[in-house]
Amino acid sequence: MKEGERMERHFFERSPVEVGPDFLGTHITVDEVTMRIVEVEAYLGPHDQAAHSFSGKPTKRTAPMFGPPGHLYVYFTYGMHHCMNIVCGHEGEGYGLLLRGAEIISGHDLVAERRFGCSYAELTAIQRRNLVNGPAKLCQGFGLTTADSGQDLYQDRFRLVADPVDAIVQTTRIGIPNAGEATAYPWRFYVDASEGVSKR
């Protein structure tokens, strides 16, 4: 993908392990907010014990993961957080790319209001550093919930524009200690120099 090029659906018709590093730097617009994605994790359905779709059978919650690529899968976790994924691969595979960290391009005040109930100018330095550097923070900043799960990213409220990066780190995923051998899979990718990364 070239810088400034709008991302087409076929971009996601691959394994998320392939999509992940290529997706870094992408500018995603959701309504009035645009962010640059700087950290992602790949989940490979029945080939990945850490994936919600590991059973290979869709549930009411995971059904969007088994749908066509380029759609959202948003889940609720720990009784308080939403996290957003983009469906990858082909329909029925259950592949997803979790968006873990970002940098805000536009819509700073709206993100600050959603995260901390104030304008961007009123945020402390610590709050600014922690605005969207994590999957739940990022999802909250976009204003997405499980009500948006299954939505097509190729409808008017969304826009994806490529901005490829070179300095990429590949490492293990976060927060999956009980996933057997999948715990060690190096399927997290992030932009080395970005402050929007959740953990190094």
BELSUL-V206158 format. One record per helix or strand. SS is the DSSP state (h for helix, s for strand). FROM is the first residue (numbers start at 1). LEN is the number of residues. If there is no record, write none. Layout:
# BELSUL-V206158
ss:from:len
SS:FROM:LEN
SS:FROM:LEN
This chain:
# BELSUL-V206158
ss:from:len
s:6:1
h:9:4
h:16:8
s:27:4
s:33:12
h:45:3
h:63:4
s:71:7
s:81:8
s:95:12
h:108:9
h:120:3
h:125:5
h:135:8
h:146:3
s:152:1
s:158:4
s:168:4
h:180:5
s:188:4
